[in-house]
Amino acid sequence: MSQEPSIHTWPGSYYINSEKRWASGVLSLSRTTLRFISEQKQESLMSLKLSRIMEIKMESSSIIFSALTVLEQGNLKHWFGSLRPCRNVVYHVLEHFWRERLLSPSEPQGAEAPLSKGQELIGLISGTQRRLEDTGKVLNHQGEQFDNMIQGLDKIESDLTVADKLLSELECPSWWPFGKMPWRSHQEAKSEAAAKAACTKGSGKGQKVIVSIPAIVFRDGNTGNMKPGSLTLLVSSLEVREANGQLLHCFEKEEVDDIHVFNPYEISIRQRFIGKPDICFRLLSARMTEALSVLEMQYKKKVEVTRDYAAFRSSSATTPESPESGGNVWAAGHGQDTEVPVEVPAGELTQLQLQVLQPTVTEAEAQELKQMLQQLKNLALEAETELERQDEALDVLSCSTDHATMNINRHTRRMRKLL
């Protein structure tokens, strides 16, 4: 099995218990494994599956002032010291990925038991279903915005009808023998303000959460201040929050200038300014693929994949898709641990034949797959119905906008004649 690409690395030292000494090197975190590579010989001094970790703590001892300890199954403790940029940063990142792996429903727990074909199919369809549900939420919010726009245009049409009656009275008043009304300008200003309010009345609505994921948050360039937080994707904005829910920054949709994707777990969001520093947050999350699929749909031209992503793309080419990926292009590097099959001696073909004769999908798994496929079909039909409804709404919006523009231009000409 080829070594997985690293999500993050930190220079530091590792205590070799058998030799009673500290060795300098690099602590490396991948999707499933924690490794320490020695600096001198470039060999792996420690390789530990995240699923075997029992506890991660920050401790101190008489040997070194501050250290990070990782407790493995079997009460084997690993000590790490002199971590850069600091021990707290490494602790927050390791604990985040370790806990997310334990809580992930698609990850096998305990022993490294391979998933059956039926389980792999269920996981694959489950990931696709989640992506389709996210798309359905976006379509639903988009439909609500269209409805608010139509209501606003209806209000504008109503105001234009009133304006038409008032202009008609001004043009041919029964009690005024002259051609101008000097106090009309104040009323016109009030009408314009009311029209603007009608246009923007529904703009603040629809701020519902599409996806919210836990993440390690820090300002770009300030890796020493990594701390737990969250990324929340709304219909027209992005929110970066601390673990206690305090808002760090809200990126409005039109204010986001670029989103850089470094790997399937790490992105940066930037808002540029003229004459003052840019606002850029970097986020690291084990569940980043859930947000990336939505970001790709909402910010197509602003999402940019960096060169660092190439290592994860190459690793995904040699490993099958995991259940959590759902066939998503952003799930590169999410392949499961597999072993290359070896040659079977001629005398052991009987056991191999027995394995082949076993069904790859059980009856229960087939029933679950049937139900999930039916749900996918219903979701797809609902999405199709909503898209057709929105197409009709777009036609109504286009016609109403053209009609309102024509009436506004006509009323403008009439008012200029009255002035």
N, C-alpha and C positions, 0 to 999 in steps of 0.2 A: 504494500500500500504506500503510495507516495505521500510525503509529508504535506500537511495542510498549510496553506499560506497563513502568515501571522496577521491577526487583527491589530495587535499593538505589541510593542516591545519596550522594555525599560532596562537601562544599564544598572547593575547592582552586583551583589555577592551572594553566594550560596554556601551554607555550612555542610561540609561533607562529614557526616557523623563517623564513618569508618576510619577516616584519616585524622579526625579531630582538627580540622583546619577550614578556613574560609577560602573560597575560590571566586575570583572575579569573572564576570561574563554578562550575559544578556538573558533576562527573563522574557519569555515569549508566550503570548496567548493566542491560540487558534480557536476555531469554532468548538472543538471538543476536547482539546488537550492543553495542558500547561507544561511548558518545557523550560529548562535552563541550559544554555549553551555556554561552555567555557570559553574564555577569551583567548587563551594560549593555544590549545589543541583543537578548538572548534568542534568539540565532541559534546554529546548530550549527557550531562551529569544527572539530570532528573527529567522524567517524562511521566506525567500523571493525567489520567482521564478526569474530566470535570465531574463525571458521574460518580467517581470514587471519593470525591472530597466530602468530608464530614463537617468541617468547620474552617472558617477563615477569620483570623484575629490579628489585632495589632498588640504586640507585647514588647517587653524590654527584659534584658537579662544582664548578668554580670559581665558577659563576654562582649556584648555590644549594647549601646544605649537604647536604641529603638530598632525593632525588627517586625517583620510580617511573617506570621506562621500559618501554614496550611496543614490541617490534620487529615490524613488519609485513612481509609478503612483499614482496620488492623492496628489502630492507635499509633501509626507511624507519622511523626511530625517533621515537616520540612521548614527550615528557617531561611529567611531572606533578609538581607540588610543592605545599607548604603544605596537604597533605591532612589533613582532620579526620575522626575524632578523632586518627588517627595513620597514618603510612605503612604500618606492619606490618599493620594491620587491613585496609586496602584491598588490599594484596598478597595476603593469605590468601584473601579472598573472590574476587578476580579469578582467581587461579590455580586455585582449586577449580572454578569454573564453566567455565573454559577447558579444564582437563584432562578434566572429566567430559564435555564436549561432544566432545572429540577421541576419548574412549574409548567414546562411545555408539554401539552398533551400528546404531541407527536413524537416525543423522544422516549425510547425504551428505557425503563428504569432497571436498576440492579445489574444483573449480568448482561453482557453484550450479546443478547439474543437477537438474531436476525429477524426482520419482519417477513411475514408470509406475503405471497403475491396479492392475496385479498386485502391484507392490511395496507400494503403499499397503494393499491388502487383506491381504497377508502380514504387514505391520507391525501392522495392526489386530488380526488374529487372534492374533499373537504376544503383544501386550499383554493380550488377553483370556485367553490361556492362562496367562500369568504370574499374573494375578489369581486364576484358578481354582485354580492350584497353591498359591498362598498360602492360599486358603480351604480347600483340602484339608489343608494342614498344620495349620491351626487345628482342623478337624474331627477330625483324627487325634489331636492332643494332648487334645482334649476327650473323645474316646472312651477314651483311656488314663486320664484322670482318673475317668471313670465306672467303669472296670474296677477302679481302686484303691479307689473308694468301695464297690463291691460286695464286694471282698475284705475291707474293713474291717468291713462289716455282717455278713459271714459269721463273722468272728472274734468280733464282739460276740454273735451268736447262740450261738456255741459257749460263750463265757464265761457267757452267761445260762443255758444248759443246766446247766453246772457249778454255778452259783449256785442253781438250782432244786433240785438234788440236795442241796446243803449245807443249804439252808433246810429241806428236808424232814427231814433228820436232826436239825436244831435243834428243829424243831417237835415231833417225836416221837422223842427219843433213847431207845434201849433200856437205856442204862446210867445215865441222869441222871434222878433223880426230881423235879427242880424245873423251873421254866419259863424261867430266864435263864442265859445263858452270858456271864460278865463279860469274858472275854478276846476276845470275837468282834469288838469294834469295830476292833481293829488289823488283823485279817484283812480286814474290809470295806474299810478304807482302801486296803489293797494291791490288792484287786479293782477298786476304782474307778480307781486309777492305771493298772492294766493295761488297763482298758477304754478310758481316754483315750488311752493309747499306741497301742492298736489302731485307734482312730478317726483319729488323726493320722499314722499310719505312712506313708501314701502321699502326704501333703501336700507333701513336699519333692521329689517326683519330677516328671518331665515338664517340667523347666526347659530346654527346647530352644529354639534360636534360630529365630524365624519369619522375620524380616527384619533385616538389618544394613546400614546405609548410611553412607557418609562424610558429614561435616557440619562446618560452622563452628559452634563452641560458645561461648557466653558467658552469664554471669549477666545476667538481665534488668536493664536500667538501667546496665550496665557495658560499653558498646560499645567502650571502649578496650582491652578484654582479650579480643578475639575471637581464637580459635586453632583450628587443625584438630583434629578429633576424630571421633566416630562416635555414631550412635544405634542401639541394639540393642533389638529388640522380642522379648520372650519371652512365654510363655503367660500368666504372671501377674505380669509386671513390665516396666519400661522401664529400660534402662541407658544413662547418658550417660558416655562415656569420652573420654580424650585420645587424640592420635594414636599415642602409645606403648602404648596399651592400658590405662593406669591408670584405674581407676574414679573418676569424679567424684561420681556419685550414682546410687543405685538407687531408682526409684519403684515401690513395690509397687502392684498394680492397685487395691486398695481405698484407697490413700493419694493417688492422683491426684485432685485436686479440679476442675481444668479444663484443657482444651487449647484454646488460641486459635490459629486459623488466619488469618494475616495475608495470605498469598498462597500459590500452589502450591509455593513454595520455602521459606517461613519459618513456623515455629510456635513457641509457647511452652508449656511444661509446668509447672504450678504445684502445690505441695503446701502447704496452709495449716496454720498452727499458732496456738494460743491462748497469748498471753504471750511469744512470740518471733517473729522475722522469718520470713516465708514463704520457702520454697525454690522458686525459679523459674529455669529454664534456657530460653534462647532458642536455637533451632537453625535454621541456614540451609543448605540442601542442594539441589543440582541434581537429585537423585534423591528428593526428598521425596514425590512422588506415590506411590512404592512403599510408603512407610510410612503415608501418609494413608489408603489403602484398608483397611489392617489396623487402624489406629487407629479409623476410623469403625465398624468391625465390633465391636471390643472395648470401646470407650468411647463408645457412641452418645450418651448423655445428657450427657457431659462435653465433647464436641467443640463448639466455638462458632466460627462464622465471623464475622470482624470486618468493619467497613465498608470497610477497605482492600482487601478481596477483590473489591469491586464492579468496580474497573477491569479486573481480569483476567477477570471474567465477561463484561463487555461486549466485551472484545477477542476472547474465544472465540466470541462470537455472530457475528462477522464473518469468522472464519477456520475452515477445516475442521479436524477432529480429526487429530492427528498419529499416526503408528504407535505411538509410545511410550505414548500415552494409553490405548489399548484401550477407548475409549468411557467412560472413568472420569470421574465428575463433578468429581474433584479436578484434572483435567488442564486446567483453564481457563487460557488464555493459552499453550497449547502448540501452537498452530496453526503450520503451516509457512508459509514465505514464498511468497506467490502474487502474481501480477500480474493486474490487471483486463484481460480481453480487449478488444482494440481492434477497430474496424470494418475489414473486409477489402475492399480495392477490388475492383471487378468483374473486372478483368484478372488478379487473382491467385487466383481461385477454384480453379484447377487444383491448386495446392500444398495448399490446404486440403482438397480432395477426397481427395488422396493420403494426407494425415494421417488422415482419417476412415476410409479403407479399411484402414489398418493395424490389426492386432488389438490390443485394449487389454490382453489377458492372453495371454502366450505359453504354449506347451505345457508348458514346464518349470515355469513359475509355477503353471499349473493343477494339475500333479501335486503340487507342494509344498503348494498350498492343500488338495488332497484329503487328503494325509497329515495336515496340521495339523487339519483338520476331524474326521478320524477320531480323532486324539488327544484333541481337545476332547470328542467323544462318549464316549470311554472314561473320561475324567476325570469327566464329568457322571454317567455310570452308576456309577462308583465312589463318587462323593459321595452319590448317591441310596441306594446299598446301605449306606454308612456311616450315613447319617441314619436309615434304617429300623432298623439294628442299635441305634443309640443310643436310638431311640424305645422299643424293647423293653427296653433297659437301664434307661431311666427308669421304665418300668412295674415292673420288678423292684425298682428302688431304692425306689419309692413303697410297694410291698407290704411289702418287707423293713423299711423304716423304721416303717411302721404296726405291724407285728408286733413289732418290737423295742421300740417305745414302749409297747405294751400289756403286754409281759412286764416291762419295767422298772417300770411303774406297779404291776403286780401284786406284784412282788417287794418294792417299797417298802412296800406295805401290809402284807405279811407280816413284813418286818423291824420295822416300827413296833409290830406286835403282840408281837414277841419282846422289844422293849426295855422 
